[in-house]
């Protein structure tokens, strides 16, 4: 049986670390084509770096995107949950 290696959490990485498109997609739970479309249309505004022909995503930019996308359910304590 092959040995499984654990992948560090995004939060445990140095914020300045540059990730490949495939790594960024993995951490976001999205496909690489989703990231490509976002770069073309800028719908989600995830910052990226273009180094030659390579695209890289900074860990801090991915964390910022996740924080901007965060939603919470809220209801006042005095309202019954139906």
C-alpha beads as a LAMMPS data file, in Angstrom:
LAMMPS data file: protein, C-alpha beads

82 atoms
81 bonds

1 atom types
1 bond types

-500.0 500.0 xlo xhi
-500.0 500.0 ylo yhi
-500.0 500.0 zlo zhi

Masses

1 110.0

Atoms # bond

1 1 1 0.000 0.000 0.000
2 1 1 1.473 3.405 -0.949
3 1 1 2.330 5.763 1.864
4 1 1 -0.009 8.748 2.047
5 1 1 1.547 12.135 2.601
6 1 1 -0.416 14.837 4.332
7 1 1 -0.871 18.190 2.653
8 1 1 -0.340 21.171 4.960
9 1 1 -3.271 23.500 5.514
10 1 1 -3.272 26.785 3.644
11 1 1 -3.088 28.676 6.944
12 1 1 0.104 26.848 7.942
13 1 1 2.005 28.009 4.840
14 1 1 4.100 31.174 4.747
15 1 1 1.803 33.971 3.457
16 1 1 4.375 34.950 0.823
17 1 1 4.637 31.472 -0.685
18 1 1 3.735 31.298 -4.370
19 1 1 1.576 28.348 -5.421
20 1 1 0.988 26.892 -8.855
21 1 1 -2.461 27.065 -10.397
22 1 1 -3.031 23.381 -9.570
23 1 1 -2.026 23.896 -5.930
24 1 1 -4.220 26.989 -5.603
25 1 1 -7.177 25.144 -7.140
26 1 1 -6.664 22.279 -4.689
27 1 1 -6.667 24.587 -1.652
28 1 1 -9.754 26.453 -2.882
29 1 1 -11.610 23.266 -3.813
30 1 1 -11.999 24.520 -7.377
31 1 1 -10.788 23.358 -10.776
32 1 1 -7.903 24.910 -12.655
33 1 1 -10.357 25.948 -15.374
34 1 1 -12.358 27.860 -12.743
35 1 1 -9.207 29.819 -11.881
36 1 1 -8.488 30.427 -15.570
37 1 1 -11.971 31.829 -16.095
38 1 1 -11.597 34.025 -13.024
39 1 1 -8.356 35.459 -14.403
40 1 1 -10.047 36.209 -17.731
41 1 1 -13.210 37.761 -16.317
42 1 1 -12.095 38.927 -12.865
43 1 1 -15.414 37.954 -11.304
44 1 1 -13.929 36.934 -7.942
45 1 1 -10.884 39.182 -7.997
46 1 1 -8.285 36.660 -6.902
47 1 1 -4.889 38.290 -7.347
48 1 1 -2.276 36.348 -9.271
49 1 1 1.272 36.771 -10.500
50 1 1 2.385 36.177 -14.052
51 1 1 6.024 35.062 -14.168
52 1 1 6.941 34.466 -17.792
53 1 1 4.315 32.006 -19.010
54 1 1 3.623 30.749 -15.495
55 1 1 0.774 31.837 -13.247
56 1 1 1.313 31.822 -9.504
57 1 1 -0.983 32.599 -6.565
58 1 1 0.314 33.995 -3.290
59 1 1 -0.959 32.185 -0.189
60 1 1 -2.027 35.488 1.423
61 1 1 -4.103 36.385 -1.654
62 1 1 -5.933 33.048 -1.425
63 1 1 -6.554 33.566 2.296
64 1 1 -7.878 37.076 1.579
65 1 1 -10.225 35.686 -1.074
66 1 1 -11.523 33.025 1.322
67 1 1 -12.121 35.634 4.024
68 1 1 -13.994 37.909 1.581
69 1 1 -16.135 34.957 0.499
70 1 1 -17.037 33.922 4.030
71 1 1 -20.717 33.993 4.933
72 1 1 -22.349 33.469 8.305
73 1 1 -25.859 32.543 9.229
74 1 1 -27.276 34.925 11.797
75 1 1 -30.566 35.256 13.562
76 1 1 -31.454 37.166 16.732
77 1 1 -31.608 34.998 19.866
78 1 1 -35.218 35.930 20.524
79 1 1 -36.459 34.641 17.154
80 1 1 -37.471 30.983 17.165
81 1 1 -35.850 28.772 14.592
82 1 1 -38.620 27.349 12.410

Bonds

1 1 1 2
2 1 2 3
3 1 3 4
4 1 4 5
5 1 5 6
6 1 6 7
7 1 7 8
8 1 8 9
9 1 9 10
10 1 10 11
11 1 11 12
12 1 12 13
13 1 13 14
14 1 14 15
15 1 15 16
16 1 16 17
17 1 17 18
18 1 18 19
19 1 19 20
20 1 20 21
21 1 21 22
22 1 22 23
23 1 23 24
24 1 24 25
25 1 25 26
26 1 26 27
27 1 27 28
28 1 28 29
29 1 29 30
30 1 30 31
31 1 31 32
32 1 32 33
33 1 33 34
34 1 34 35
35 1 35 36
36 1 36 37
37 1 37 38
38 1 38 39
39 1 39 40
40 1 40 41
41 1 41 42
42 1 42 43
43 1 43 44
44 1 44 45
45 1 45 46
46 1 46 47
47 1 47 48
48 1 48 49
49 1 49 50
50 1 50 51
51 1 51 52
52 1 52 53
53 1 53 54
54 1 54 55
55 1 55 56
56 1 56 57
57 1 57 58
58 1 58 59
59 1 59 60
60 1 60 61
61 1 61 62
62 1 62 63
63 1 63 64
64 1 64 65
65 1 65 66
66 1 66 67
67 1 67 68
68 1 68 69
69 1 69 70
70 1 70 71
71 1 71 72
72 1 72 73
73 1 73 74
74 1 74 75
75 1 75 76
76 1 76 77
77 1 77 78
78 1 78 79
79 1 79 80
80 1 80 81
81 1 81 82
